[in-house]
Amino acid sequence: MFKELGQMMSMLKNLPKMKEEAEKLQQQLAQIHADGNAGGGMVTARVNGTMQLVSCTISEDALKMQDKEMLEDLVTAAVNQALQKARELVAEETGKMAMGMGMPNFPTS
């Protein structure tokens, strides 16, 4: 218990540095991109590390199918895949930052 208390006190001393590192992390996260696809590449989605959809591409073949429900499912699957990959990349970057500052590595899920 005292070890954890000591770590907390140490972290409090480093608040200005932690704030600076958190701002750097936000900038880095905006630069992260993760792609997802569905339907053998008929739909591709790209999200950034702040979990914003950056782009979504639908192939001509997907449009020719004229199946609205299937296309919606493909878009959903591609976006969800990209989001999952982005979450993993963000967790890696956050863990690196935390370890670099001597913070404990907390589980991300």
Summary of the structure (lengths in Angstrom):
residues: 109
radius of gyration: 19.5
end to end distance: 23.9
largest distance: 65.2
contacts: 301
relative contact order: 0.17
helix: 61%
strand: 17%
